[in-house]
């Protein structure tokens, strides 16, 4: 007698229904991204129920494309439709999560990741077969979308919510200290801090010269003289007990050698300094991530970007979902003595680690 269970027809039908829902939602994500990028959600925010032509005219967009997309919005439950008047309406309760005015709660920003990951799918499939990874430069618009994400999760709440997690840091920043942001990207966070605390000195390291140039241009635009950016391999920088505060914002897990990055951060930190690490909210144990409402999204972005970018450099391929447990273990191995992990209400994607020697 076979130990194989009988085929459950009801279970199969239920799963089929779920698959149809997944296909619809996946397609809807593309339409949400387009609505964000074209400004359609912003244009409809506060607009009275209107016909598709009026909506297109108000947004300055092609009427035919707007009408077809509105069909997806209506059947997807994002926009309301009056069949008698043939009018469309974006409820304010929906606009509160879909418009730039709603930032930092604009979830439409994250919908853009499908468009970024889609073009590299063929290369990812090849990696499944042969190993290796897809290099960073293959991901078009990555910097643009990451900057939008960072504006919501880092820049807007930085001064009022994130920095105060570090004991006494605001007073120290006002008095004047040395601050380093590792993997600083285009330097938005550094520029924000440098503007707020003119008595402190701020340094940014990033591997990409193009990102460093954008950071320097921003500092020049703001007239900042207390900030500098350097194109540098963050697995090899050699500072010793130089900085009072070191930050990383979603910058550790996709490094080629994250353990080396953490070790160099430890060496660069003064004995009474703090390391503030923002990184992806997740567990190192997959079964514990089932309760995370964004786990599937985060695993997907990890597989198709964070992990593969690291592997393309011959790196560890740690991935975005390396998890809190492994992160704390690696921080201890790097030499840190105390690690506190915090969540913030504005950010469902990240943990905030406050770390000291």
C-alpha positions as YAML, in Angstrom:
chain: A
units: angstrom
residues:
- id: 1
  name: UNK
  ca: [0.00, 0.00, 0.00]
- id: 2
  name: UNK
  ca: [1.39, 3.37, -1.03]
- id: 3
  name: UNK
  ca: [2.03, 6.00, 1.60]
- id: 4
  name: UNK
  ca: [1.15, 8.71, -0.89]
- id: 5
  name: UNK
  ca: [-1.97, 10.64, 0.23]
- id: 6
  name: UNK
  ca: [-5.09, 10.69, -1.93]
- id: 7
  name: UNK
  ca: [-5.50, 13.61, -4.30]
- id: 8
  name: UNK
  ca: [-7.62, 16.28, -2.57]
- id: 9
  name: UNK
  ca: [-9.81, 17.82, -5.26]
- id: 10
  name: UNK
  ca: [-11.11, 20.61, -3.01]
- id: 11
  name: UNK
  ca: [-7.58, 21.57, -2.00]
- id: 12
  name: UNK
  ca: [-6.51, 21.62, -5.64]
- id: 13
  name: UNK
  ca: [-9.39, 23.87, -6.64]
- id: 14
  name: UNK
  ca: [-8.65, 26.21, -3.75]
- id: 15
  name: UNK
  ca: [-5.01, 26.44, -4.87]
- id: 16
  name: UNK
  ca: [-6.10, 27.15, -8.45]
- id: 17
  name: UNK
  ca: [-8.12, 30.10, -7.17]
- id: 18
  name: UNK
  ca: [-5.10, 31.35, -5.29]
- id: 19
  name: UNK
  ca: [-2.95, 31.09, -8.42]
- id: 20
  name: UNK
  ca: [-5.45, 33.17, -10.40]
- id: 21
  name: UNK
  ca: [-5.37, 35.77, -7.65]
- id: 22
  name: UNK
  ca: [-1.54, 35.79, -7.73]
- id: 23
  name: UNK
  ca: [-1.53, 36.33, -11.50]
- id: 24
  name: UNK
  ca: [-3.96, 39.22, -11.16]
- id: 25
  name: UNK
  ca: [-1.98, 40.82, -8.35]
- id: 26
  name: UNK
  ca: [1.30, 40.44, -10.21]
- id: 27
  name: UNK
  ca: [-0.18, 42.20, -13.23]
- id: 28
  name: UNK
  ca: [-1.73, 44.85, -10.99]
- id: 29
  name: UNK
  ca: [1.69, 45.68, -9.56]
- id: 30
  name: UNK
  ca: [2.84, 46.79, -13.03]
- id: 31
  name: UNK
  ca: [-0.18, 49.06, -13.37]
- id: 32
  name: UNK
  ca: [0.48, 50.52, -9.91]
- id: 33
  name: UNK
  ca: [4.08, 51.25, -10.90]
- id: 34
  name: UNK
  ca: [2.92, 52.99, -14.07]
- id: 35
  name: UNK
  ca: [0.39, 54.99, -12.07]
- id: 36
  name: UNK
  ca: [3.17, 56.18, -9.79]
- id: 37
  name: UNK
  ca: [5.68, 56.96, -12.53]
- id: 38
  name: UNK
  ca: [3.19, 58.86, -14.70]
- id: 39
  name: UNK
  ca: [1.74, 60.74, -11.72]
- id: 40
  name: UNK
  ca: [-1.76, 59.36, -12.33]
- id: 41
  name: UNK
  ca: [-2.35, 58.54, -8.67]
- id: 42
  name: UNK
  ca: [-1.24, 62.05, -7.70]
- id: 43
  name: UNK
  ca: [-3.44, 63.58, -10.38]
- id: 44
  name: UNK
  ca: [-6.52, 61.63, -9.23]
- id: 45
  name: UNK
  ca: [-5.90, 62.42, -5.57]
- id: 46
  name: UNK
  ca: [-8.73, 64.75, -4.50]
- id: 47
  name: UNK
  ca: [-10.27, 64.76, -7.99]
- id: 48
  name: UNK
  ca: [-14.04, 64.36, -8.09]
- id: 49
  name: UNK
  ca: [-15.48, 61.31, -9.95]
- id: 50
  name: UNK
  ca: [-14.54, 61.89, -13.60]
- id: 51
  name: UNK
  ca: [-14.68, 60.26, -17.01]
- id: 52
  name: UNK
  ca: [-11.48, 58.76, -18.34]
- id: 53
  name: UNK
  ca: [-10.97, 61.60, -20.85]
- id: 54
  name: UNK
  ca: [-11.11, 64.21, -18.12]
- id: 55
  name: UNK
  ca: [-8.67, 62.23, -16.00]
- id: 56
  name: UNK
  ca: [-6.26, 61.92, -18.94]
- id: 57
  name: UNK
  ca: [-6.55, 65.63, -19.65]
- id: 58
  name: UNK
  ca: [-6.00, 66.54, -16.03]
- id: 59
  name: UNK
  ca: [-2.87, 64.38, -15.92]
- id: 60
  name: UNK
  ca: [-1.64, 65.45, -19.36]
- id: 61
  name: UNK
  ca: [-1.51, 61.84, -20.58]
- id: 62
  name: UNK
  ca: [-2.78, 59.81, -23.56]
- id: 63
  name: UNK
  ca: [-6.49, 59.10, -23.18]
- id: 64
  name: UNK
  ca: [-6.47, 55.57, -24.63]
- id: 65
  name: UNK
  ca: [-3.72, 54.35, -22.31]
- id: 66
  name: UNK
  ca: [-5.33, 55.98, -19.30]
- id: 67
  name: UNK
  ca: [-8.67, 54.29, -20.05]
- id: 68
  name: UNK
  ca: [-7.12, 50.82, -20.35]
- id: 69
  name: UNK
  ca: [-5.15, 51.19, -17.16]
- id: 70
  name: UNK
  ca: [-8.26, 52.40, -15.33]
- id: 71
  name: UNK
  ca: [-9.86, 49.08, -16.25]
- id: 72
  name: UNK
  ca: [-7.14, 47.30, -14.29]
- id: 73
  name: UNK
  ca: [-7.55, 49.75, -11.40]
- id: 74
  name: UNK
  ca: [-11.31, 49.15, -11.22]
- id: 75
  name: UNK
  ca: [-11.20, 45.35, -11.50]
- id: 76
  name: UNK
  ca: [-8.27, 45.30, -9.08]
- id: 77
  name: UNK
  ca: [-10.23, 47.24, -6.47]
- id: 78
  name: UNK
  ca: [-8.05, 50.35, -6.34]
- id: 79
  name: UNK
  ca: [-10.39, 52.76, -8.14]
- id: 80
  name: UNK
  ca: [-14.19, 53.00, -7.91]
- id: 81
  name: UNK
  ca: [-16.34, 53.09, -11.06]
- id: 82
  name: UNK
  ca: [-19.89, 54.38, -11.62]
- id: 83
  name: UNK
  ca: [-21.24, 52.49, -14.68]
- id: 84
  name: UNK
  ca: [-24.16, 54.89, -15.17]
- id: 85
  name: UNK
  ca: [-22.08, 58.05, -15.19]
- id: 86
  name: UNK
  ca: [-18.97, 56.26, -16.50]
- id: 87
  name: UNK
  ca: [-16.84, 58.01, -13.90]
- id: 88
  name: UNK
  ca: [-13.76, 56.87, -12.00]
- id: 89
  name: UNK
  ca: [-12.80, 57.84, -8.47]
- id: 90
  name: UNK
  ca: [-9.75, 57.27, -6.27]
- id: 91
  name: UNK
  ca: [-11.01, 57.07, -2.66]
- id: 92
  name: UNK
  ca: [-8.97, 59.10, -0.17]
- id: 93
  name: UNK
  ca: [-8.49, 55.95, 1.91]
- id: 94
  name: UNK
  ca: [-6.64, 54.43, -1.06]
- id: 95
  name: UNK
  ca: [-4.80, 57.62, -1.95]
- id: 96
  name: UNK
  ca: [-3.36, 57.54, 1.58]
- id: 97
  name: UNK
  ca: [-1.16, 54.63, 0.43]
- id: 98
  name: UNK
  ca: [-0.64, 55.42, -3.27]
- id: 99
  name: UNK
  ca: [0.37, 59.06, -3.70]
- id: 100
  name: UNK
  ca: [3.46, 61.18, -3.21]
- id: 101
  name: UNK
  ca: [1.47, 63.34, -0.81]
- id: 102
  name: UNK
  ca: [1.14, 60.24, 1.41]
- id: 103
  name: UNK
  ca: [4.91, 59.76, 1.77]
- id: 104
  name: UNK
  ca: [6.39, 58.05, 3.78]
- id: 105
  name: UNK
  ca: [3.39, 55.71, 3.36]
- id: 106
  name: UNK
  ca: [3.42, 55.61, -0.44]
- id: 107
  name: UNK
  ca: [3.51, 51.89, -1.22]
- id: 108
  name: UNK
  ca: [3.32, 52.57, -4.96]
- id: 109
  name: UNK
  ca: [7.04, 53.31, -4.81]
- id: 110
  name: UNK
  ca: [7.76, 49.64, -4.03]
- id: 111
  name: UNK
  ca: [5.64, 48.50, -6.99]
- id: 112
  name: UNK
  ca: [8.43, 49.69, -9.27]
- id: 113
  name: UNK
  ca: [10.66, 46.77, -8.30]
- id: 114
  name: UNK
  ca: [8.84, 44.42, -10.69]
- id: 115
  name: UNK
  ca: [9.87, 46.62, -13.59]
- id: 116
  name: UNK
  ca: [13.48, 46.71, -12.39]
- id: 117
  name: UNK
  ca: [13.74, 42.96, -11.83]
- id: 118
  name: UNK
  ca: [11.83, 41.83, -14.93]
- id: 119
  name: UNK
  ca: [14.49, 42.77, -17.51]
- id: 120
  name: UNK
  ca: [17.14, 40.62, -15.77]
- id: 121
  name: UNK
  ca: [14.94, 37.52, -15.48]
- id: 122
  name: UNK
  ca: [16.69, 35.73, -18.36]
- id: 123
  name: UNK
  ca: [20.06, 36.32, -16.72]
- id: 124
  name: UNK
  ca: [18.76, 35.11, -13.34]
- id: 125
  name: UNK
  ca: [17.45, 31.92, -15.00]
- id: 126
  name: UNK
  ca: [20.91, 31.34, -16.41]
- id: 127
  name: UNK
  ca: [22.38, 31.82, -12.92]
- id: 128
  name: UNK
  ca: [20.05, 29.11, -11.62]
- id: 129
  name: UNK
  ca: [21.61, 26.76, -14.16]
- id: 130
  name: UNK
  ca: [25.25, 27.80, -14.01]
- id: 131
  name: UNK
  ca: [25.69, 29.76, -10.78]
- id: 132
  name: UNK
  ca: [27.33, 33.16, -10.57]
- id: 133
  name: UNK
  ca: [25.41, 36.40, -10.46]
- id: 134
  name: UNK
  ca: [24.09, 39.44, -12.29]
- id: 135
  name: UNK
  ca: [26.22, 42.58, -11.82]
- id: 136
  name: UNK
  ca: [24.85, 45.80, -10.38]
- id: 137
  name: UNK
  ca: [25.07, 47.74, -13.66]
- id: 138
  name: UNK
  ca: [22.49, 45.45, -15.30]
- id: 139
  name: UNK
  ca: [19.71, 46.90, -13.12]
- id: 140
  name: UNK
  ca: [18.38, 50.02, -14.85]
- id: 141
  name: UNK
  ca: [16.66, 52.64, -12.67]
- id: 142
  name: UNK
  ca: [17.91, 50.92, -9.51]
- id: 143
  name: UNK
  ca: [19.49, 54.07, -8.07]
- id: 144
  name: UNK
  ca: [16.41, 56.12, -8.89]
- id: 145
  name: UNK
  ca: [13.97, 53.78, -7.16]
- id: 146
  name: UNK
  ca: [16.31, 53.10, -4.24]
- id: 147
  name: UNK
  ca: [16.55, 56.85, -3.70]
- id: 148
  name: UNK
  ca: [12.75, 57.06, -3.56]
- id: 149
  name: UNK
  ca: [12.61, 54.17, -1.09]
- id: 150
  name: UNK
  ca: [15.32, 55.77, 1.02]
- id: 151
  name: UNK
  ca: [13.52, 59.09, 1.03]
- id: 152
  name: UNK
  ca: [10.56, 57.37, 2.71]
- id: 153
  name: UNK
  ca: [12.31, 54.93, 5.05]
- id: 154
  name: UNK
  ca: [15.44, 56.96, 5.89]
- id: 155
  name: UNK
  ca: [15.45, 60.65, 4.98]
- id: 156
  name: UNK
  ca: [12.03, 61.81, 6.16]
- id: 157
  name: UNK
  ca: [12.20, 60.04, 9.57]
- id: 158
  name: UNK
  ca: [15.99, 60.32, 10.00]
- id: 159
  name: UNK
  ca: [16.29, 63.28, 12.35]
- id: 160
  name: UNK
  ca: [13.11, 62.75, 14.34]
- id: 161
  name: UNK
  ca: [12.93, 58.97, 14.69]
- id: 162
  name: UNK
  ca: [16.04, 57.08, 13.53]
- id: 163
  name: UNK
  ca: [18.96, 59.05, 15.01]
- id: 164
  name: UNK
  ca: [17.31, 59.36, 18.46]
- id: 165
  name: UNK
  ca: [17.60, 55.56, 18.76]
- id: 166
  name: UNK
  ca: [21.30, 56.14, 19.54]
- id: 167
  name: UNK
  ca: [21.70, 57.27, 23.18]
- id: 168
  name: UNK
  ca: [22.77, 60.90, 23.49]
- id: 169
  name: UNK
  ca: [23.70, 61.20, 19.82]
- id: 170
  name: UNK
  ca: [21.82, 64.41, 19.06]
- id: 171
  name: UNK
  ca: [23.72, 66.33, 21.75]
- id: 172
  name: UNK
  ca: [27.01, 64.92, 20.48]
- id: 173
  name: UNK
  ca: [26.14, 65.84, 16.90]
- id: 174
  name: UNK
  ca: [25.32, 69.38, 17.95]
- id: 175
  name: UNK
  ca: [28.66, 69.68, 19.79]
- id: 176
  name: UNK
  ca: [30.62, 68.24, 16.85]
- id: 177
  name: UNK
  ca: [31.69, 64.66, 16.07]
- id: 178
  name: UNK
  ca: [33.00, 62.55, 13.17]
- id: 179
  name: UNK
  ca: [30.33, 60.55, 11.27]
- id: 180
  name: UNK
  ca: [30.76, 57.93, 8.53]
- id: 181
  name: UNK
  ca: [28.10, 56.42, 6.27]
- id: 182
  name: UNK
  ca: [29.30, 53.17, 4.69]
- id: 183
  name: UNK
  ca: [27.73, 52.34, 1.33]
- id: 184
  name: UNK
  ca: [26.37, 55.87, 1.24]
- id: 185
  name: UNK
  ca: [25.03, 55.69, -2.33]
- id: 186
  name: UNK
  ca: [24.06, 59.15, -3.51]
- id: 187
  name: UNK
  ca: [24.53, 60.56, -0.02]
- id: 188
  name: UNK
  ca: [20.99, 61.67, 0.82]
- id: 189
  name: UNK
  ca: [21.24, 60.63, 4.47]
- id: 190
  name: UNK
  ca: [24.63, 62.26, 4.95]
- id: 191
  name: UNK
  ca: [23.48, 65.52, 3.38]
- id: 192
  name: UNK
  ca: [20.43, 65.57, 5.64]
- id: 193
  name: UNK
  ca: [22.58, 65.12, 8.74]
- id: 194
  name: UNK
  ca: [25.21, 67.62, 7.56]
- id: 195
  name: UNK
  ca: [22.56, 70.29, 7.07]
- id: 196
  name: UNK
  ca: [21.10, 69.69, 10.53]
- id: 197
  name: UNK
  ca: [24.42, 69.50, 12.41]
- id: 198
  name: UNK
  ca: [26.96, 72.00, 10.97]
- id: 199
  name: UNK
  ca: [29.42, 71.46, 13.84]
- id: 200
  name: UNK
  ca: [29.96, 67.80, 12.94]
- id: 201
  name: UNK
  ca: [31.97, 66.30, 10.07]
- id: 202
  name: UNK
  ca: [30.42, 63.74, 7.72]
- id: 203
  name: UNK
  ca: [32.14, 61.26, 5.40]
- id: 204
  name: UNK
  ca: [30.60, 58.89, 2.87]
- id: 205
  name: UNK
  ca: [32.18, 55.78, 1.34]
- id: 206
  name: UNK
  ca: [30.73, 53.96, -1.65]
- id: 207
  name: UNK
  ca: [32.16, 51.67, -4.31]
- id: 208
  name: UNK
  ca: [30.42, 53.39, -7.23]
- id: 209
  name: UNK
  ca: [32.11, 56.58, -8.49]
- id: 210
  name: UNK
  ca: [28.83, 57.66, -10.13]
- id: 211
  name: UNK
  ca: [27.06, 57.59, -6.75]
- id: 212
  name: UNK
  ca: [29.89, 59.57, -5.17]
- id: 213
  name: UNK
  ca: [29.65, 62.23, -7.87]
- id: 214
  name: UNK
  ca: [25.92, 62.59, -7.22]
- id: 215
  name: UNK
  ca: [26.66, 63.00, -3.52]
- id: 216
  name: UNK
  ca: [29.25, 65.68, -4.18]
- id: 217
  name: UNK
  ca: [26.85, 67.52, -6.49]
- id: 218
  name: UNK
  ca: [24.17, 67.47, -3.78]
- id: 219
  name: UNK
  ca: [26.60, 68.78, -1.17]
- id: 220
  name: UNK
  ca: [27.60, 71.59, -3.52]
- id: 221
  name: UNK
  ca: [23.94, 72.37, -4.25]
- id: 222
  name: UNK
  ca: [23.26, 72.69, -0.50]
- id: 223
  name: UNK
  ca: [26.46, 74.67, 0.10]
- id: 224
  name: UNK
  ca: [27.74, 72.11, 2.60]
- id: 225
  name: UNK
  ca: [31.37, 72.37, 3.69]
- id: 226
  name: UNK
  ca: [31.26, 69.75, 6.48]
- id: 227
  name: UNK
  ca: [30.84, 66.72, 4.22]
- id: 228
  name: UNK
  ca: [33.05, 64.65, 1.93]
- id: 229
  name: UNK
  ca: [32.54, 61.60, -0.28]
- id: 230
  name: UNK
  ca: [35.08, 59.00, -1.34]
- id: 231
  name: UNK
  ca: [34.83, 56.18, -3.88]
- id: 232
  name: UNK
  ca: [36.18, 53.29, -1.84]
- id: 233
  name: UNK
  ca: [35.87, 49.52, -1.51]
- id: 234
  name: UNK
  ca: [34.03, 49.30, 1.83]
- id: 235
  name: UNK
  ca: [35.47, 45.84, 2.50]
- id: 236
  name: UNK
  ca: [38.97, 47.30, 2.66]
- id: 237
  name: UNK
  ca: [38.88, 50.81, 4.17]
- id: 238
  name: UNK
  ca: [41.56, 51.13, 6.83]
- id: 239
  name: UNK
  ca: [40.37, 53.76, 9.34]
- id: 240
  name: UNK
  ca: [41.22, 53.09, 12.99]
- id: 241
  name: UNK
  ca: [39.12, 54.53, 15.83]
- id: 242
  name: UNK
  ca: [38.31, 57.60, 13.76]
- id: 243
  name: UNK
  ca: [34.53, 57.92, 13.92]
- id: 244
  name: UNK
  ca: [32.07, 58.60, 16.75]
- id: 245
  name: UNK
  ca: [29.07, 57.40, 14.73]
- id: 246
  name: UNK
  ca: [28.98, 55.02, 11.76]
- id: 247
  name: UNK
  ca: [25.79, 54.29, 9.83]
- id: 248
  name: UNK
  ca: [24.71, 51.84, 7.15]
- id: 249
  name: UNK
  ca: [21.30, 51.97, 5.52]
- id: 250
  name: UNK
  ca: [20.40, 48.66, 3.83]
- id: 251
  name: UNK
  ca: [24.02, 48.43, 2.72]
- id: 252
  name: UNK
  ca: [25.51, 45.37, 4.42]
- id: 253
  name: UNK
  ca: [23.64, 42.32, 3.15]
- id: 254
  name: UNK
  ca: [24.43, 42.79, -0.56]
- id: 255
  name: UNK
  ca: [28.17, 43.32, -0.06]
- id: 256
  name: UNK
  ca: [30.59, 40.79, -1.53]
- id: 257
  name: UNK
  ca: [32.17, 40.26, 1.90]
- id: 258
  name: UNK
  ca: [29.79, 41.54, 4.61]
- id: 259
  name: UNK
  ca: [31.90, 40.10, 7.44]
- id: 260
  name: UNK
  ca: [34.86, 42.19, 6.29]
- id: 261
  name: UNK
  ca: [32.67, 45.30, 6.09]
- id: 262
  name: UNK
  ca: [31.49, 44.80, 9.67]
- id: 263
  name: UNK
  ca: [35.05, 44.13, 10.86]
- id: 264
  name: UNK
  ca: [36.33, 47.36, 9.29]
- id: 265
  name: UNK
  ca: [33.41, 49.30, 10.77]
- id: 266
  name: UNK
  ca: [34.36, 47.95, 14.20]
- id: 267
  name: UNK
  ca: [38.00, 49.05, 13.71]
- id: 268
  name: UNK
  ca: [36.95, 52.50, 12.47]
- id: 269
  name: UNK
  ca: [34.67, 53.16, 15.44]
- id: 270
  name: UNK
  ca: [35.94, 54.93, 18.54]
- id: 271
  name: UNK
  ca: [35.66, 53.02, 21.81]
- id: 272
  name: UNK
  ca: [32.74, 55.16, 22.97]
- id: 273
  name: UNK
  ca: [31.14, 55.33, 19.52]
- id: 274
  name: UNK
  ca: [27.99, 53.80, 18.08]
- id: 275
  name: UNK
  ca: [27.21, 51.91, 14.91]
- id: 276
  name: UNK
  ca: [23.64, 52.34, 13.62]
- id: 277
  name: UNK
  ca: [22.65, 49.68, 11.08]
- id: 278
  name: UNK
  ca: [19.37, 49.67, 9.19]
- id: 279
  name: UNK
  ca: [18.82, 46.34, 7.45]
- id: 280
  name: UNK
  ca: [16.02, 44.14, 6.21]
- id: 281
  name: UNK
  ca: [13.47, 42.89, 8.71]
- id: 282
  name: UNK
  ca: [13.49, 39.11, 8.67]
- id: 283
  name: UNK
  ca: [14.55, 35.96, 10.42]
- id: 284
  name: UNK
  ca: [17.41, 33.68, 9.42]
- id: 285
  name: UNK
  ca: [14.89, 30.82, 9.77]
- id: 286
  name: UNK
  ca: [12.43, 30.66, 6.88]
- id: 287
  name: UNK
  ca: [9.61, 29.22, 8.99]
- id: 288
  name: UNK
  ca: [9.64, 32.33, 11.18]
- id: 289
  name: UNK
  ca: [9.10, 34.64, 8.20]
- id: 290
  name: UNK
  ca: [5.63, 33.31, 7.40]
- id: 291
  name: UNK
  ca: [4.15, 35.99, 9.66]
- id: 292
  name: UNK
  ca: [6.04, 38.76, 7.87]
- id: 293
  name: UNK
  ca: [3.53, 40.30, 5.42]
- id: 294
  name: UNK
  ca: [6.35, 41.33, 3.06]
- id: 295
  name: UNK
  ca: [8.45, 38.16, 3.26]
- id: 296
  name: UNK
  ca: [7.64, 36.90, -0.24]
- id: 297
  name: UNK
  ca: [8.42, 40.31, -1.73]
- id: 298
  name: UNK
  ca: [11.69, 40.53, 0.20]
- id: 299
  name: UNK
  ca: [12.83, 37.02, -0.75]
- id: 300
  name: UNK
  ca: [12.11, 37.84, -4.40]
- id: 301
  name: UNK
  ca: [14.05, 41.11, -4.39]
- id: 302
  name: UNK
  ca: [16.85, 39.29, -2.59]
- id: 303
  name: UNK
  ca: [17.03, 36.46, -5.14]
- id: 304
  name: UNK
  ca: [16.85, 38.77, -8.14]
- id: 305
  name: UNK
  ca: [19.03, 41.62, -6.86]
- id: 306
  name: UNK
  ca: [20.76, 41.62, -3.46]
- id: 307
  name: UNK
  ca: [22.04, 38.04, -3.53]
- id: 308
  name: UNK
  ca: [22.93, 37.94, -7.21]
- id: 309
  name: UNK
  ca: [24.80, 41.27, -7.14]
- id: 310
  name: UNK
  ca: [27.01, 39.91, -4.37]
- id: 311
  name: UNK
  ca: [27.56, 36.60, -6.19]
- id: 312
  name: UNK
  ca: [28.51, 38.45, -9.39]
- id: 313
  name: UNK
  ca: [31.52, 39.82, -7.47]
- id: 314
  name: UNK
  ca: [32.50, 36.37, -6.26]
- id: 315
  name: UNK
  ca: [30.93, 37.31, -2.93]
- id: 316
  name: UNK
  ca: [29.04, 35.48, -0.20]
- id: 317
  name: UNK
  ca: [25.57, 36.04, -1.67]
- id: 318
  name: UNK
  ca: [24.21, 36.67, 1.82]
- id: 319
  name: UNK
  ca: [20.91, 38.05, 0.51]
- id: 320
  name: UNK
  ca: [18.43, 40.50, 1.98]
- id: 321
  name: UNK
  ca: [16.84, 37.84, 4.19]
- id: 322
  name: UNK
  ca: [20.04, 36.97, 6.04]
- id: 323
  name: UNK
  ca: [17.97, 37.63, 9.13]
- id: 324
  name: UNK
  ca: [18.25, 39.11, 12.57]
- id: 325
  name: UNK
  ca: [19.84, 36.01, 14.12]
- id: 326
  name: UNK
  ca: [22.72, 35.82, 11.64]
- id: 327
  name: UNK
  ca: [23.16, 39.60, 11.69]
- id: 328
  name: UNK
  ca: [23.60, 39.59, 15.48]
- id: 329
  name: UNK
  ca: [26.00, 36.64, 15.25]
- id: 330
  name: UNK
  ca: [28.13, 38.38, 12.62]
- id: 331
  name: UNK
  ca: [28.19, 41.60, 14.59]
- id: 332
  name: UNK
  ca: [29.51, 39.72, 17.63]
- id: 333
  name: UNK
  ca: [32.12, 37.98, 15.44]
- id: 334
  name: UNK
  ca: [33.21, 41.41, 14.17]
- id: 335
  name: UNK
  ca: [34.01, 42.37, 17.76]
- id: 336
  name: UNK
  ca: [30.94, 44.31, 18.87]
- id: 337
  name: UNK
  ca: [29.79, 43.75, 22.43]
- id: 338
  name: UNK
  ca: [26.26, 45.14, 22.62]
- id: 339
  name: UNK
  ca: [23.51, 44.91, 19.99]
- id: 340
  name: UNK
  ca: [19.97, 46.25, 20.43]
- id: 341
  name: UNK
  ca: [17.37, 45.66, 17.72]
- id: 342
  name: UNK
  ca: [14.42, 48.03, 17.28]
- id: 343
  name: UNK
  ca: [11.46, 48.39, 14.92]
- id: 344
  name: UNK
  ca: [9.95, 51.73, 13.89]
- id: 345
  name: UNK
  ca: [6.27, 52.25, 12.99]
- id: 346
  name: UNK
  ca: [7.02, 54.07, 9.73]
- id: 347
  name: UNK
  ca: [9.12, 51.21, 8.32]
- id: 348
  name: UNK
  ca: [7.67, 47.69, 7.86]
- id: 349
  name: UNK
  ca: [10.71, 46.54, 5.87]
- id: 350
  name: UNK
  ca: [13.69, 47.15, 8.18]
- id: 351
  name: UNK
  ca: [15.16, 46.50, 11.59]
- id: 352
  name: UNK
  ca: [17.32, 49.14, 13.31]
- id: 353
  name: UNK
  ca: [20.39, 47.84, 15.11]
- id: 354
  name: UNK
  ca: [22.07, 50.11, 17.70]
- id: 355
  name: UNK
  ca: [25.53, 48.66, 18.25]
- id: 356
  name: UNK
  ca: [28.45, 49.53, 20.51]
- id: 357
  name: UNK
  ca: [31.79, 48.03, 21.48]
...
